[in-house]
Amino acid sequence: MIEFVDISLGDGPQVQCGRCAGSPERAAFRSGAEVVEEAGAACKGWSRGTGPNIRLTGAEPFTHQELPRIVAGVMEAGCRRLAIDTDAVALRSAQNAHGALSAGVRHIRVTFLAGTEGVHDALAGMPGIFDSTREGVAAYRATADAAQLPVSITVAVPVCRHNLRDLPSAVGAAVEAGADRVEMSVTDGGIDLAAAVPWIVAACDTGVVNGVWVEVGGVPFCMLAGYDMHLADAVRGRDGSKPPVCTLCPLDGVCGGAPVGASADQLALLAPPPFAAKLAPQIARARAQEVC
């Protein structure tokens, strides 16, 4: 698994479920110098395998007036892999796609809230954004292929109570868009995990059938039996970020646990699986092996 250090460009409107997040905030960007300085420190202190790898997150990068200068500065700081979180709308322009690739942006991550434009656009509160995103991803991929440049496209699918039934189609749409990886993560602390798991499993199966791996975050091992290899390396080490019941499980060190804010009814479903003691060291060893 390739690891990235996330560097925020600032706060601002993002593609997210409006029913969960509420009204979008206005963009407030950090200065390019501040971003480059933080990225340089991350590159200098890199000590965890192949890298350094930086991902620019936060507000839409293509609306930051200093983006070309930031990208150049991050690459000059020694970044080996540069990724950006984007809605990909700007990449519909061949000039932007070519410019991003030439500057060193070979990894992009976009967000699909659903697999159909009607549901995605309604949840995002931005009419037409789904089709525009898909067009941008396709243009980025086509430009890279024409230049014979290897790129990686990740589709993030946040899981909430409002898009459960659309999760399999979201993965299908990611495949059609040219993604080579899907990150599915439970972001809704009030979601009924037991009801969500069958849809998450169906989404994983959709990815497997189509040759695209789906990584799942926010679901503990004990609730995704048989699909443990799909679970993300997302250990939340912050004190109090996991329910106390998780500390009793041998998988605590390699499992993200239940979503933050999970209800008492959800926590009552958690119990160490019978294979936990054997599985924990196997996962630890697998994650110690570098995958480029």
MIDREN-710318 format. One record per atom (N, C-alpha, C, CB): residue in three letters; x, z, y. Coordinates in steps of 0.1 Angstrom, whole numbers, plus 2048, in hexadecimal, padded with zeros to 3 digits. Each point is the difference from the previous one (the first is absolute). Glycine has a CB too. Example, Ala and Ser with C-alpha at 12.3 -4.5 7.8 and 13.67 -1.06 7.14 Angstrom:
2
Ala88484E7C7 Ala7F780080C Ala80980080C Ala7ED80C7F4 Ser80F7ED817 Ser80980080B Ser7F880880B Ser80C7EA7FA 
//
This chain:
292
Met8088007F4 Met7F880080C Met80980080D Met7EE80C7F3 Ile8107EB815 Ile8077FF80D Ile7FA80A80A Ile8067E87FB Glu80382080A Glu7FB80A80A Glu8037FC80E Glu8038127EF Phe7F47F181A Phe8027FD80E Phe7FE80C809 Phe7F77E97FC Val81081880F Val7FE80A809 Val7F77FB80B Val81780A7FC Asp7DE7FD806 Asp7F67FB80A Asp80480480E Asp7EE8017EE Ile8127F681B Ile80380380E Ile7F47FB808 Ile81A7FD7FD Ser7E080C80B Ser7F47FC807 Ser8037F980D Ser7F58147F6 Leu8047E280D Leu8017F980D Leu7F780680A Leu8057EB7F4 Gly7F381E808 Gly7F6807809 Gly7F38017FA Gly80D7F7814 Asp7EA80F7F4 Asp7F28027FC Asp7F77F5805 Asp8048187FF Gly7F27E47FA Gly7F77F6804 Gly7F67FB7F6 Gly8127F980F Pro7E67FE7F4 Pro7F67FB7F6 Pro8067FA7F4 Pro7F17FB813 Gln80A8097E1 Gln8057FB7F4 Gln7F47FC7F7 Gln81480F801 Val7EF7E97F5 Val7F57FC7F7 Val7FD80C7F7 Val8077E7801 Gln7EE820801 Gln7FC80B7F8 Gln7F1801800 Gln81680C805 Cys7E57FC7F2 Cys7F18027FF Cys7FB80780D Cys8018017E6 Gly7F77F8822 Gly7FB80680C Gly7F680C7FD Gly8037EA80B Arg7F78167E9 Arg7F780A7FD Arg80780D7FD Arg7F07EF7F7 Cys81C810804 Cys80980C7FD Cys80880480C Cys8017F97E8 Ala8047FD820 Ala80A80380A Ala7F980280E Ala8117F47F3 Gly7E380780F Gly7FA80080D Gly8047F5809 Gly7FE8197FD Ser8017E9810 Ser8037F6809 Ser80F7FE801 Ser7EC80580D Pro8197EE7F4 Pro80F7FE801 Pro80580480D Pro7FD7ED7F1 Glu81081880E Glu80780580C Glu8077F4807 Glu8038177F6 Arg8007EB817 Arg8077F6808 Arg80E8007FC Arg7F0802813 Ala8177F27EE Ala80E7FF7FC Ala809808809 Ala7FB7EA7F6 Ala80E81E805 Ala80A807808 Ala80E7FE7F9 Ala7EF811808 Phe8197E57FC Phe80C7FD7F9 Phe80C808805 Phe7F77E97FE Arg8128197F8 Arg80D806803 Arg8097F5806 Arg7FD8127ED Ser80D7F381A Ser8097F6805 Ser8087FA7F5 Ser80280C816 Gly8037E77EC Gly8087FA7F6 Gly80D8077FD Gly7F67EB807 Ala81081B804 Ala80C8077FE Ala7FF80C7F7 Ala8077F8817 Glu7ED80F7EB Glu7FD80C7F8 Glu7FE7FC7F1 Glu7F680B814 Val8037EB7EA Val7FE7FB7F2 Val80D7FC7F9 Val7E97F8807 Val81F800800 Val80D7FC7FB Val80980C7FD Val7FE7EA80C Glu80281F7FD Glu80880C7FE Glu7FD8087F4 Glu803802818 Glu7EF8007E5 Glu7FC8077F4 Glu8037F87F4 Glu7EE80A80D Ala8107E97F4 Ala8037F77F4 Ala80F8017FD Ala7ED7F1806 Gly81C80F805 Gly80E8007FD Gly80480D7FA Gly8037F2814 Ala7F78197F0 Ala80380D7F9 Ala7FC8007F2 Ala7FD80C816 Ala7F77EE7E7 Ala7FC7FF7F2 Ala8097F87F8 Ala7E9802807 Cys81C7F37FE Cys80A7F77F9 Cys80D8087FD Cys7F57EB80B Lys80F81C800 Lys80D8077FE Lys7FF80B7F6 Lys8057FB818 Gly7EF80C7E7 Gly7FF80B7F7 Gly7FA7FC7F2 Gly7FD80E814 Trp8027E57EA Trp7FA7FB7F3 Trp8098057F4 Trp7F67EC80C Ser80381A7EA Ser8088057F4 Ser7F87FF7F4 Ser80C80F80F Arg7EA7E87F0 Arg7F78007F4 Arg7FF7F27F9 Arg7F381380B Gly8187E77F2 Gly7FF7F47F9 Gly8027F4809 Gly7F280B7F0 Thr80A7E980B Thr8027F4807 Thr7F980080D Thr8027F47EB Gly805809820 Gly7FB80080D Gly80B7FF80A Gly7ED80E7F8 Pro8107F6815 Pro7F4807805 Pro7F57F6801 Pro80F81080C Asn7E57F67F3 Asn7F37F8801 Asn7F780780A Asn8027F87E9 Ile7FA800821 Ile7F880580B Ile7F27F9800 Ile81580680E Arg7E08027F5 Arg7F37F9802 Arg7FB80580D Arg7FB7FF7E7 Leu8017F7821 Leu7FA80380E Leu7F18027FE Leu8127F280C Thr7E98197F8 Thr7F28047FD Thr7FA80380E Thr8058087E8 Gly7EE7FD817 Gly7F980580C Gly7F87F5806 Gly812810804 Ala7EF7EF809 Ala7F87F5807 Ala8057F27FC Ala7FC810813 Glu7FB7E77EF Glu8037F27FC Glu80D7FB806 Glu7E77FB7FE Pro8238027FA Pro80D7FC805 Pro8007F4809 Pro80A80A7EC Phe7EE7EC811 Phe8007F4808 Phe7FA80180E Phe7FF7F47EA Thr7FC818819 Thr7FB80380D Thr80A808808 Thr7E97FE7F8 His822805802 His80B808807 His8097F5807 His8008137EF Gln8017EF81E Gln8077F6808 Gln80F7FF7FC Gln7F0804813 Glu8168067E7 Glu80E8007FD Glu8037FE7F1 Glu803810813 Leu7F37EA7E6 Leu8027FF7F2 Leu80C7F87FC Leu7E78017FE Pro81C7F3808 Pro80C7F97FC Pro80D808802 Pro7F47EB807 Arg80C81D804 Arg80C808803 Arg80180B7F6 Arg7FE7FB818 Ile7F680B7E4 Ile80080B7F6 Ile8057FB7F2 Ile7ED80B80D Val80E7E97EF Val8047FB7F3 Val80F7FD800 Val7E97F67FD Ala81C80480E Ala80E7FD800 Ala80880D800 Ala7FB7EB80D Gly80181F7FA Gly80780C801 Gly8008087F2 Gly7FA801818 Val7FB7FE7E1 Val7FF8077F3 Val8097F97F6 Val7E9807805 Met8187EB7FB Met8087F97F7 Met80F802804 Met7EE7EF7FD Glu815812810 Glu80E803804 Glu80480E7FC Glu7FD7F0813 Ala7FA8197EB Ala80380E7FD Ala8048017F1 Ala7F0808812 Gly80E7ED7E6 Gly8048007F2 Gly7F58007F7 Gly81380C807 Cys7E07F17FD Cys7F58007F7 Cys8027F47F6 Cys7F180A813 Arg80C7F97E1 Arg8027F67F5 Arg7F27F97FE Arg81380D7F5 Arg7E27FB80B Arg7F37FA7FE Arg7F780580C Arg8037FF7E6 Leu7F77F8821 Leu7F780380B Leu7F27FC7FC Leu8137FE811 Ala7E480C7F0 Ala7F27FD7FE Ala7F880480C Ala8038047E7 Ile7F17F681A Ile7F780380B Ile7F28027FB Ile80E7F4811 Asp7EA8167F5 Asp7F28017FD Asp7F97F780B Asp8028187F5 Thr7F67DF807 Thr7FA7F780A Thr7F27FC7FB Thr8177F8807 Asp7E1804802 Asp7F37F97FC Asp8027F17FD Asp7F381180E Ala8197EA7F5 Ala8057F37FD Ala7F97F5808 Ala8048087E9 Val7F47FC821 Val7F97F6808 Val80A7F7807 Val7EC810803 Ala81E7F6803 Ala80A7F9808 Ala8087F67F7 Ala802813810 Leu7FF7F07E3 Leu8077F87F7 Leu7F97F27FC Leu80A8157F7 Arg7EA7EA80E Arg7FA7F37FE Arg8077F5808 Arg7EA80C7FD Ser81D7F880D Ser8087F6808 Ser80D7FE7F8 Ser7F7808816 Ala80C7EB7E7 Ala80C7FC7F9 Ala80D805807 Ala7F47EC7F7 Gln80B814817 Gln80B805808 Gln80380F7FD Gln7FB7EE811 Asn7FA81A7EF Asn80280E7FE Asn8058037F1 Asn7EE804811 Ala80C7F57E6 Ala8048027F2 Ala80F7FC7FE Ala7E87FB7F8 His81C7FA80D His80E7FC7FF His809809808 His7F97E87FE Gly80381D80E Gly808809807 Gly80280D7F9 Gly7F77F6815 Ala7FE8107E5 Ala80180C7F9 Ala80A7FF7F4 Ala7E8806807 Leu8167EF7F1 Leu8097FE7F5 Leu80F7FE804 Leu7EC7F57F4 Ser816804817 Ser80D7FD804 Ser80780D805 Ser7F97E9807 Ala7FF8207FF Ala80580D805 Ala80380A7F5 Ala7F37FC815 Gly8088017DF Gly8038097F4 Gly7F48077FB Gly81680380A Val7DE7FA7FA Val7F48077FB Val7FC7F97F3 Val7F8807817 Arg80C7FF7DE Arg7FD7FA7F3 Arg7F58077F8 Arg8187F7800 His7E3814806 His7F68097F9 His7F580280A His81180B7F1 Ile7E37F280C Ile7F4804808 Ile7F68077F8 Ile8047EC80F Arg7F581D7F8 Arg7F58077F9 Arg7F37FF809 Arg8118107F5 Val7E57EB805 Val7F37FF807 Val7F68097F9 Val8057E8808 Thr7EF81A7FF Thr7F68097FA Thr7F37F87FE Thr80A81380C Phe7F17EF7E7 Phe7F37FA7FD Phe7F780C7FD Phe80A7EB7F6 Leu7EB816812 Leu7F680B7FE Leu7F67FC7F5 Leu803807818 Ala7FD7ED7E5 Ala7F67FB7F6 Ala8057F27FB Ala7ED80D80A Gly80B7EC7EE Gly8047F37FB Gly7F87F5806 Gly80780B7EB Thr7EF7F881D Thr7F87F6807 Thr80080280F Thr7F17FF7EB Glu80E7F681C Glu80180180F Glu7F6809806 Glu80A7EA800 Gly7E98157FA Gly7F5808806 Gly80380F7FF Gly7F17EE7FA Val8138177FB Val80380E7FE Val80C804808 Val7F58007E9 His8167F9815 His80C803807 His7FE80180F His80D7F57EE Asp7ED800818 Asp7FE7FF80E Asp7F780B805 Asp8047E87FF Ala7F281C7FA Ala7F780A804 Ala80680E800 Ala7ED7F37F6 Leu81B810800 Leu80780D7FF Leu80B80080B Leu7FB8027E7 Ala80C7F381B Ala80B80080A Ala7FA80080F Ala80F7F47EF Gly7E5807812 Gly7FA7FF80D Gly8067F5808 Gly7FC818800 Met80A7DE7F9 Met8067F4807 Met7FB7F37F9 Met81580E806 Pro7E17EC800 Pro7FB7F37FA Pro80B7F67FF Pro7E9805809 Gly8177F57EB Gly80A7F57FE Gly80E8047FC Gly7F37F4811 Ile8108197EF Ile80D8047FD Ile8057FD7F2 Ile7FD812811 Phe7FA7EF7E5 Phe8047FD7F3 Phe8057F27FD Phe7EF8117F9 Asp8097E580C Asp8057F37FF Asp80D7FD808 Asp7E87F97FD Ser81980D80E Ser80C7FE808 Ser80C8067F9 Ser7F2801815 Thr80C80B7E5 Thr80B8067F9 Thr8057F77F4 Thr7F7817807 Arg7FF7E47F1 Arg8037F87F5 Arg8077F3804 Arg7ED8097F4 Glu80F7F2818 Glu8077F3805 Glu80E804804 Glu7EA7F7808 Gly8188147FE Gly80E804804 Gly8098027F4 Gly7F680B814 Val8057FC7E2 Val8088027F4 Val8037F37F9 Val7F58167FD Ala8027E1802 Ala8027F37FA Ala80B7F8808 Ala7E88007F7 Ala817801816 Ala80A7F8808 Ala80E8067FF Ala7EE7FB810 Tyr8138127EF Tyr80D8077FE Tyr8067FC7F2 Tyr7F881480F Arg7FF7EC7E7 Arg8057FC7F3 Arg8047F27FF Arg7F18117F6 Ala8077E6810 Ala8037F2800 Ala80D7FD808 Ala7E87FB7FE Thr81A80B80D Thr80C7FE808 Thr80C8057F8 Thr7F3803816 Ala80C8087E4 Ala80B8067F8 Ala8037F67F4 Ala7FA818806 Asp7FC7E37F3 Asp8027F77F5 Asp8077F3805 Asp7EC80A7F4 Ala8107F1817 Ala8067F4806 Ala80F802803 Ala7E97F9809 Ala81A8137FB Ala80E803803 Ala8088067F4 Ala7F9804818 Gln8007FD7DD Gln8068057F4 Gln80580E802 Gln8067E97F8 Leu7F281F80F Leu80480E803 Leu7F78097F7 Leu8077FB818 Pro7FF80E7E0 Pro7F880A7F8 Pro7FA80A809 Pro80E7FD7EC Val7E5806813 Val7F980A808 Val7F78087F7 Val8007F1814 Ser7FC81B7F1 Ser7F78097F8 Ser7F4803809 Ser81380A7F3 Ile7E17F4808 Ile7F4803807 Ile7F880B7F9 Ile7FF7E8809 Thr7FF8237FE Thr7F880B7FA Thr7F3801807 Thr81580C7FB Val7E07F67FE Val7F3803805 Val7FD80E7FE Val7F87E87FC Ala80582080F Ala7FC80D7FF Ala7F18017FF Ala81580880D Val7E68007EA Val7F18017FF Val7FD80F800 Val7FE7EB7F2 Pro7FE81A81A Pro7FC80E801 Pro7F38027F9 Pro80C803816 Val7F38087E2 Val7F48037F8 Val7F880B807 Val80C7F97EB Cys7E7803818 Cys7F780A806 Cys7F27FE7FA Cys80E801815 Arg7E98087EE Arg7F37FF7FA Arg7F87F4805 Arg8008197FF His8057E080B His7F97F4805 His8047F37FA His7FE80D815 Asn80D7F37E3 Asn8047F37FB Asn8038007F1 Asn80A7FC815 Leu7F180F7E4 Leu8038027F2 Leu7FC7F47F8 Leu7FC818802 Arg7F87E37FF Arg7FB7F57F8 Arg8077F3803 Arg7EA80B7FE Asp81E7F480C Asp8077F4804 Asp80E8007FC Asp7F07FD813 Leu81580E7E7 Leu80E8017FD Leu8057F57F7 Leu7FE818802 Pro7FB7E47F2 Pro8057F57F8 Pro8017F3808 Pro7F680C7EC Ser8007F181C Ser8007F4807 Ser80B80080B Ser7E77FD7FC Ala81C80F809 Ala80B80180A Ala80E7FC7F9 Ala7F381280D Val80F7F27E7 Val80C7FC7F9 Val7FF7F17FD Val8028177F6 Gly7F37E4806 Gly7FF7F27FE Gly8037F880C Gly7EF8047EF Ala80C80181D Ala8037F980C Ala80F801804 Ala7E9805808 Ala81D8067F4 Ala80F801802 Ala8087F67F8 Ala7FD818805 Val7FE7E67EF Val8077F67F7 Val7FE7F2806 Val7FC80F7EC Glu7F87EE818 Glu7FE7F3806 Glu8087FE80D Glu7E98007F6 Ala81A80A811 Ala8077FF80D Ala80F7FF7FE Ala7EE80E80A Gly8167F47E9 Gly80F7FE7FD Gly80880D800 Gly7FE7EA80A Ala7FB8217F5 Ala80780D7FF Ala8078017F2 Ala7EF80B810 Asp81C7FC7F0 Asp8078037F4 Asp7FF80F7FC Asp80F7ED804 Arg7EA81B805 Arg7FE80E7FD Arg7F4805808 Arg8198037FC Val7E08077FE Val7F5806806 Val80280F800 Val7F07ED7F9 Glu80F819813 Glu80080F801 Glu7F2805803 Glu8187FF808 Met7E38087EE Met7F2806801 Met80280F802 Met7F57ED7F2 Ser806818818 Ser80180F803 Ser7F4806805 Ser8187FC805 Val7E48107F5 Val7F4807804 Val80380780D Val7F98037E8 Thr8007F9822 Thr80280680D Thr7F4809805 Thr80E7EC806 Asp7E88157F2 Asp7F4807803 Asp7FF80D7F8 Asp7F47EA805 Gly80F821802 Gly80080D7F9 Gly7F38047FB Gly81280780E Gly7E37F37F7 Gly7F38047FB Gly7FA7F77F5 Gly7FC809817 Ile80C7EE7E5 Ile7FB7F67F6 Ile7FE8077F2 Ile80C7EE80C Asp7EB80E7EC Asp7FE8057F3 Asp8097F87F7 Asp7E7805804 Leu8248027F8 Leu80B7FA7F8 Leu7FB7FB7F3 Leu81080E80B Ala7E77FA7EE Ala7FB7FC7F3 Ala7F87F3801 Ala7FF8187FA Ala7FA7E6811 Ala7F87F3802 Ala80A7F5804 Ala7EB80D807 Ala8207F77FF Ala8097F5805 Ala8097FB7F5 Ala80080B816 Val8037FD7E0 Val80A7FC7F6 Val7FC7F37F9 Val8068187FD Pro7ED7E67FE Pro7FD7F47F9 Pro8027F3809 Pro7EF80D7F3 Trp80F7F481A Trp8027F5809 Trp80F7FD802 Trp7EA80580B Ile81E8067F5 Ile80E7FF802 Ile8067FA7F3 Ile80181480F Val7FA7F07E5 Val8057FB7F4 Val7FD7F17FF Val7FC8167F5 Ala7F87E680F Ala7FC7F2800 Ala8097F880A Ala7E88067FB Ala81C800810 Ala8097F9809 Ala80E7FE7FA Ala7F380A813 Cys8128007E6 Cys80C7FF7F9 Cys8007F57F6 Cys804819803 Asp7F17E77F5 Asp7FF7F57F6 Asp7FF7F2806 Asp7F48117F2 Thr8067EE81A Thr7FF7F3807 Thr80E7FC803 Thr7EA80580A Gly81F8047FB Gly80D7FD803 Gly8087FC7F4 Gly7FF80F813 Val8007F87E2 Val8087FD7F4 Val7FC7F27FB Val8018197FA Val7F27E4805 Val7FC7F37FB Val8067F5809 Val7EA80B7F7 Asn8177F7816 Asn8057F6809 Asn80F801803 Asn7EA7FF80A Gly81D80A7EF Gly80F800801 Gly80480780D Gly8017EC7F2 Val7F781C814 Val80480880C Val7FF80F7FD Val7F97EC810 Trp81181B7F3 Trp80080E7FD Trp7F980880A Trp8157FE7F4 Val7E280C808 Val7F9808809 Val80580E7FE Val7EB7F27FF Glu81A81480D Glu80580E800 Glu7F5808806 Glu8197F9802 Val7E58137F8 Val7F5809805 Val80680D805 Val7F07F57EF Gly80B80F81C Gly80480D806 Gly7F4808803 Gly8147F680A Gly7EE8177F5 Gly7F5809804 Gly7F78047F4 Gly8017F7816 Val8038057DE Val7F88037F4 Val80A8077F6 Val7F07ED803 Pro80D81F7F9 Pro8098077F7 Pro8007FA7F2 Pro7FC81580D Phe80F7ED7EC Phe8027FB7F2 Phe7F48047F7 Phe819800803 Cys7E380C7FF Cys7F68057F6 Cys7F27F9802 Cys80C816800 Met7F27E280A Met7F47F9802 Met8017F17FE Met7F9811810 Leu8137EA7EC Leu8027F27FE Leu8077FE7F3 Leu8017FC819 Ala7FA80A7DC Ala8067FF7F3 Ala8017F27FB Ala7F78177FB Gly8147E5800 Gly8027F37FB Gly8057F680B Gly7EF8057EF Tyr81080081E Tyr8057F780B Tyr80A807808 Tyr7EA7F6801 Asp81E8137F8 Asp809809808 Asp80C7F7806 Asp7FA8137F0 Met8097E280A Met80B7F8805 Met7FC7F980D Met8087FC7E9 His7EB80481B His7FC7FB80C His80180A80C His7F07F17F3 Leu81281B809 Leu80080B80A Leu80D7FF809 Leu7F280E7F1 Ala80C7F481C Ala80B7FE80A Ala80980C7FF Ala7F17F280F Asp81C80B7F5 Asp80A80B802 Asp7FD80680E Asp8117F47F1 Ala7E581480F Ala7FB80580D Ala7FF8107FF Ala7F47EA806 Val81881C7F9 Val80080F7FF Val7FE80680E Val80F7FF7EC Arg7E7809816 Arg7FE80680D Arg80680E7FF Arg7EB7F3805 Gly82180E801 Gly80780D7FF Gly7FC80A80B Gly8137F37F6 Arg7E5809814 Arg7FD80A80A Arg7F880C7FB Arg8007ED810 Asp80481F7F4 Asp7F980C7FB Asp7F17FF803 Asp81580D804 Gly7E37F67F2 Gly7F2800801 Gly7F97F27FF Gly80381380E Ser8057E37EF Ser7FB7F2800 Ser7F97FD7F2 Ser8117F9811 Lys7F28107E5 Lys7FA7FE7F3 Lys7F880D7FD Lys8137F17F8 Pro7E280D800 Pro7F980C7FC Pro8088087F7 Pro7EA7F3803 Pro81381A7FD Pro80880A7F7 Pro8007FC7F1 Pro7FB811810 Val7FA7E97EB Val7FF7FC7F2 Val80B7F77FC Val7E7803801 Cys81E7F5809 Cys80A7F67FC Cys80D8067FD Cys7F57F080F Thr80E81C7F6 Thr80D8077FD Thr8008047F2 Thr801808817 Leu7F47F97E2 Leu8008047F2 Leu8037F47F6 Leu7F0812806 Cys8117E2800 Cys8017F47F8 Cys80F7FC7FF Cys7E97F9806 Pro81C8037EE Pro80D7FB7FE Pro8037F4809 Pro80080A7E9 Leu7F67EF81B Leu8027F3807 Leu80080380F Leu7F47F47EE Asp80C818817 Asp7FF80380E Asp80B7FA808 Asp7F68157FA Gly8167EA800 Gly80C7FA807 Gly8007F1802 Gly80C8137F7 Val7EB7E6801 Val8007F2801 Val7F27FA803 Val8138007F0 Cys7E3809813 Cys7F37FC802 Cys7FC80480E Cys7FA8037E8 Gly7FF7F481F Gly7FB80280E Gly7F580A801 Gly8077EA805 Gly7F28197EF Gly7F580A801 Gly7F47F9805 Gly810813803 Ala7E67F67FF Ala7F37FB805 Ala8017FD80F Ala7F480E7EF Pro8037EA816 Pro8017FD80F Pro7FF80D808 Pro7F57EA7FC Val81281680F Val80080B80A Val7F1801805 Val8197FD806 Gly7E28107F9 Gly7F2802804 Gly7F67FF7F5 Gly8077F8816 Ala7FE8067DD Ala7F77FF7F5 Ala7F680C7FF Ala8117F27F4 Ser7E380B808 Ser7F680B7FF Ser8028097F4 Ser7F07F180C Ala80A81A7F4 Ala8018097F4 Ala7FB7F97F3 Ala7FD814810 Asp7F87E47F2 Asp7FB7F97F4 Asp80A7F67FA Asp7E9802809 Gln81F7F8800 Gln80A7F67FC Gln80C8087F9 Gln7FA7F0812 Leu80A81B7F4 Leu80B8087FB Leu7FC8067F2 Leu807805817 Ala7EC7FD7E6 Ala7FC8067F3 Ala8037F67F5 Ala7EF80E80C Leu8127E57F8 Leu8027F67F5 Leu80F7FF7FC Leu7ED7F380A Leu81C8137FE Leu80E7FF7FD Leu8058097F5 Leu8037FA817 Ala8048017DF Ala8068087F6 Ala80C7F87FA Ala7E980B7FA Pro8227FC803 Pro80C7F87FA Pro7FC7F97F4 Pro80F811809 Pro7F47E27F6 Pro7FD7F87F4 Pro8098067F4 Pro7FA7EB80E Pro8028137E6 Pro8078057F4 Pro80E7FA7FF Pro7EB8037F5 Phe8187F2811 Phe80D7F97FE Phe80980380C Phe7F57EE7F2 Ala80781B817 Ala80780280D Ala80E8047FE Ala7EB80680A Ala8188037ED Ala80E8057FE Ala8097F57FC Ala7F78177FA Lys8057E07FE Lys8087F57FC Lys8017F580A Lys7FA8057E8 Leu7FB7F981F Leu8007F580A Leu80980380C Leu7E97FA7F8 Ala81781280D Ala80780380C Ala80F7FC800 Ala7F1813802 Pro8177F07F4 Pro80E7FC800 Pro8017F17FE Pro8068167F7 Gln7F17E3802 Gln8007F27FF Gln7FE7F980E Gln7F78027E8 Ile800803820 Ile7FE7FB80D Ile80C802809 Ile7E78047FD Ala81E808802 Ala80C803808 Ala80C7F77FD Ala7F8818801 Arg80A7E57F2 Arg80B7F77FD Arg7FD7F2805 Arg80580E7EB Ala7EF7EE813 Ala7FC7F2804 Ala8027FE80F Ala7F07FE7ED Arg80D80C81B Arg8017FF80E Arg80E802805 Arg7EA809802 Ala81F7FC7F5 Ala80E801804 Ala8077F37FE Ala8008187F9 Gln7FA7DE800 Gln8067F37FE Gln7FC7F780B Gln7FF8037E7 Glu80A7F8820 Glu7FE7F780C Glu7FA7F37FC Glu81380B80C Val7E27F17FB Val7FA7F37FE Val8017F980D Val7F08087EE Cys8177EC812 Cys8027F980D Cys7F57F5802 Cys8198057FE 
//
